[in-house]
Amino acid sequence: MIVYSVTVNINESIHEDWFAWMKNKHIPDVMATGYFSEYRMLRVISRQDDEQGISYNIQYTCDSMADLHQYQVQKAPALQKEHSDLYDGKFAAFRTLLELV
């Protein structure tokens, strides 16, 4: 199993809008691609003293690297662009690939 982990730090001024959009639009759109079997959305509770905003980690589980690669090539660019277009300049994100052992 492969876990595609996306950590997002979102500006507090748009947090409520972003959170609703993620839960009601973005995550369902990602899951509808058919490449992932499940997801978890977690709030990051550890913070640096100078950190601003609110951070979340969204973990999508897929069966193989091949499935993840197909998602990244065929679906991710449009989904990431939609996120960037809506929240440009108000978030930072990074992605990590994990393998269940």
Backbone as CSV, one residue per row, in Angstrom:
resi,resn,N_x,N_y,N_z,CA_x,CA_y,CA_z,C_x,C_y,C_z
1,MET,0.831,-1.186,0.000,0.000,0.000,0.000,0.871,1.243,0.000
2,ILE,0.464,2.206,-0.775,1.156,3.483,-0.878,0.248,4.564,-0.280
3,VAL,0.849,5.434,0.517,0.113,6.568,1.079,0.681,7.842,0.466
4,TYR,-0.184,8.568,-0.197,0.138,9.864,-0.785,-0.302,10.903,0.232
5,SER,0.655,11.533,0.876,0.400,12.441,1.985,0.600,13.879,1.526
6,VAL,-0.412,14.706,1.759,-0.357,16.119,1.382,-0.549,16.943,2.650
7,THR,0.451,17.747,2.994,0.355,18.626,4.147,0.155,20.048,3.644
8,VAL,-0.872,20.701,4.173,-1.227,22.061,3.737,-1.297,22.964,4.959
9,ASN,-0.620,24.102,4.870,-0.761,25.155,5.873,-1.593,26.250,5.222
10,ILE,-2.731,26.566,5.844,-3.678,27.506,5.250,-3.803,28.747,6.124
11,ASN,-3.894,29.887,5.483,-4.057,31.159,6.179,-5.340,31.134,7.002
12,GLU,-5.253,31.577,8.246,-6.413,31.534,9.143,-7.597,32.347,8.614
13,SER,-7.342,33.393,7.836,-8.436,34.252,7.360,-9.376,33.534,6.389
14,ILE,-8.929,32.463,5.752,-9.779,31.717,4.816,-9.966,30.269,5.249
15,HIS,-9.536,29.956,6.453,-9.550,28.575,6.929,-10.912,27.905,6.794
16,GLU,-11.980,28.551,7.256,-13.300,27.919,7.232,-13.756,27.621,5.811
17,ASP,-13.552,28.564,4.894,-13.922,28.350,3.492,-13.108,27.207,2.905
18,TRP,-11.799,27.237,3.127,-10.914,26.190,2.598,-11.307,24.819,3.138
19,PHE,-11.537,24.725,4.446,-11.875,23.444,5.063,-13.155,22.870,4.448
20,ALA,-14.178,23.689,4.309,-15.439,23.244,3.705,-15.221,22.806,2.262
21,TRP,-14.436,23.567,1.515,-14.163,23.217,0.118,-13.414,21.886,0.033
22,MET,-12.444,21.690,0.900,-11.688,20.427,0.899,-12.625,19.252,1.175
23,LYS,-13.443,19.359,2.223,-14.307,18.244,2.618,-15.439,17.985,1.618
24,ASN,-15.976,19.038,1.021,-17.157,18.896,0.167,-16.864,18.826,-1.325
25,LYS,-15.690,19.293,-1.739,-15.383,19.351,-3.175,-14.080,18.624,-3.516
26,HIS,-12.968,19.106,-2.974,-11.669,18.607,-3.429,-11.446,17.128,-3.098
27,ILE,-11.599,16.761,-1.834,-11.356,15.361,-1.466,-12.330,14.426,-2.194
28,PRO,-13.628,14.746,-2.270,-14.495,13.876,-3.074,-14.060,13.780,-4.542
29,ASP,-13.561,14.877,-5.113,-13.068,14.834,-6.495,-11.848,13.926,-6.622
30,VAL,-10.932,14.006,-5.657,-9.752,13.123,-5.679,-10.196,11.668,-5.566
31,MET,-11.089,11.383,-4.640,-11.544,10.005,-4.456,-12.309,9.494,-5.677
32,ALA,-13.018,10.377,-6.362,-13.786,9.984,-7.549,-12.907,9.584,-8.723
33,THR,-11.616,9.912,-8.664,-10.723,9.489,-9.747,-10.585,7.973,-9.795
34,GLY,-10.859,7.298,-8.680,-10.779,5.845,-8.640,-9.402,5.282,-8.325
35,TYR,-8.426,6.141,-8.134,-7.069,5.665,-7.862,-6.824,5.368,-6.385
36,PHE,-7.664,5.878,-5.498,-7.436,5.731,-4.067,-8.574,4.943,-3.425
37,SER,-8.222,4.134,-2.431,-9.225,3.306,-1.755,-9.772,3.975,-0.498
38,GLU,-9.008,4.864,0.108,-9.465,5.558,1.310,-8.637,6.815,1.524
39,TYR,-9.109,7.646,2.436,-8.357,8.845,2.810,-8.576,9.124,4.283
40,ARG,-7.680,9.924,4.825,-7.826,10.463,6.183,-7.400,11.914,6.129
41,MET,-8.132,12.759,6.843,-7.754,14.165,6.961,-7.472,14.429,8.429
42,LEU,-6.257,14.887,8.713,-5.830,15.105,10.084,-5.383,16.549,10.269
43,ARG,-5.698,17.105,11.413,-5.203,18.442,11.749,-3.856,18.273,12.432
44,VAL,-2.876,19.050,12.019,-1.547,19.016,12.624,-1.617,19.827,13.915
45,ILE,-1.278,19.201,15.034,-1.379,19.901,16.312,-0.021,20.355,16.849
46,SER,1.059,19.826,16.296,2.379,20.326,16.701,2.695,21.553,15.858
47,ARG,3.211,22.591,16.509,3.488,23.857,15.814,4.841,24.393,16.237
48,GLN,5.464,25.109,15.336,6.657,25.870,15.656,6.206,27.181,16.285
49,ASP,7.049,27.779,17.117,6.678,29.022,17.804,6.293,30.139,16.842
50,ASP,6.977,30.226,15.703,6.732,31.313,14.760,5.766,30.932,13.637
51,GLU,5.199,29.757,13.707,4.315,29.280,12.653,2.967,29.990,12.698
52,GLN,2.509,30.373,11.536,1.195,30.994,11.413,0.312,30.081,10.592
53,GLY,-0.978,30.312,10.640,-1.904,29.492,9.873,-2.256,28.207,10.597
54,ILE,-3.049,27.395,9.918,-3.514,26.116,10.448,-3.093,25.052,9.443
55,SER,-2.544,23.956,9.947,-2.035,22.909,9.058,-2.862,21.633,9.149
56,TYR,-3.003,20.993,8.000,-3.689,19.709,7.872,-2.820,18.760,7.067
57,ASN,-3.013,17.470,7.338,-2.365,16.427,6.551,-3.471,15.532,6.011
58,ILE,-3.506,15.399,4.693,-4.494,14.536,4.050,-3.732,13.351,3.481
59,GLN,-4.157,12.147,3.843,-3.481,10.921,3.418,-4.428,10.106,2.541
60,TYR,-4.004,9.873,1.308,-4.765,9.074,0.363,-4.039,7.743,0.181
61,THR,-4.769,6.635,0.263,-4.165,5.308,0.145,-4.494,4.708,-1.211
62,CYS,-3.449,4.171,-1.876,-3.651,3.471,-3.143,-2.890,2.146,-3.115
63,ASP,-3.205,1.280,-4.064,-2.644,-0.061,-4.068,-1.198,-0.133,-4.528
64,SER,-0.796,0.767,-5.422,0.542,0.612,-6.014,1.120,1.951,-6.475
65,MET,2.416,1.945,-6.699,3.081,3.118,-7.267,2.581,3.382,-8.676
66,ALA,2.213,2.338,-9.392,1.683,2.515,-10.747,0.376,3.304,-10.707
67,ASP,-0.502,2.959,-9.755,-1.752,3.716,-9.605,-1.469,5.173,-9.257
68,LEU,-0.557,5.387,-8.331,-0.218,6.754,-7.938,0.353,7.528,-9.118
69,HIS,1.215,6.887,-9.873,1.809,7.557,-11.030,0.721,7.961,-12.036
70,GLN,-0.215,7.066,-12.292,-1.300,7.395,-13.222,-2.118,8.577,-12.706
71,TYR,-2.395,8.592,-11.413,-3.105,9.718,-10.823,-2.309,11.007,-11.022
72,GLN,-1.016,10.970,-10.716,-0.180,12.168,-10.811,-0.089,12.692,-12.236
73,VAL,-0.101,11.815,-13.208,0.003,12.224,-14.607,-1.352,12.671,-15.161
74,GLN,-2.399,11.896,-14.870,-3.680,12.116,-15.533,-4.647,13.044,-14.783
75,LYS,-4.590,13.075,-13.462,-5.614,13.796,-12.701,-5.084,14.911,-11.803
76,ALA,-3.937,14.703,-11.184,-3.438,15.654,-10.190,-3.238,17.073,-10.727
77,PRO,-2.679,17.253,-11.925,-2.445,18.639,-12.367,-3.701,19.511,-12.353
78,ALA,-4.813,19.022,-12.839,-6.042,19.822,-12.872,-6.584,20.064,-11.465
79,LEU,-6.524,19.041,-10.612,-7.019,19.197,-9.242,-6.149,20.170,-8.450
80,GLN,-4.842,20.088,-8.636,-3.935,21.012,-7.941,-4.102,22.433,-8.470
81,LYS,-4.341,22.571,-9.761,-4.545,23.903,-10.339,-5.806,24.548,-9.775
82,GLU,-6.862,23.763,-9.632,-8.100,24.308,-9.066,-7.849,24.832,-7.647
83,HIS,-7.113,24.081,-6.857,-6.776,24.504,-5.493,-5.956,25.789,-5.529
84,SER,-4.945,25.815,-6.372,-4.078,26.998,-6.471,-4.847,28.225,-6.962
85,ASP,-5.726,28.030,-7.920,-6.508,29.159,-8.439,-7.401,29.767,-7.360
86,LEU,-7.976,28.936,-6.519,-8.878,29.414,-5.473,-8.149,30.056,-4.299
87,TYR,-6.976,29.507,-3.946,-6.324,29.911,-2.695,-4.897,30.411,-2.904
88,ASP,-4.616,30.907,-4.084,-3.274,31.386,-4.421,-2.766,32.396,-3.391
89,GLY,-1.555,32.150,-2.901,-0.920,33.063,-1.963,-1.390,32.909,-0.529
90,LYS,-2.310,31.984,-0.276,-2.859,31.838,1.064,-2.598,30.453,1.656
91,PHE,-1.716,29.690,1.018,-1.402,28.364,1.524,0.014,27.971,1.116
92,ALA,0.528,27.004,1.833,1.769,26.331,1.451,1.483,24.837,1.561
93,ALA,2.028,24.052,0.635,1.766,22.619,0.650,3.028,21.850,0.287
94,PHE,3.133,20.652,0.851,4.168,19.733,0.395,3.610,18.318,0.420
95,ARG,4.179,17.489,-0.437,3.689,16.126,-0.616,4.772,15.129,-0.254
96,THR,4.337,14.014,0.326,5.253,12.953,0.735,4.646,11.619,0.311
97,LEU,5.495,10.716,-0.152,5.047,9.355,-0.462,5.518,8.427,0.641
98,LEU,4.600,7.595,1.117,4.898,6.656,2.188,4.481,5.257,1.737
99,GLU,5.154,4.257,2.283,4.804,2.879,2.004,4.454,2.172,3.304
100,LEU,3.300,1.532,3.319,2.894,0.770,4.486,3.768,-0.478,4.571
101,VAL,4.386,-0.684,5.716,5.277,-1.861,5.884,4.776,-2.759,6.993
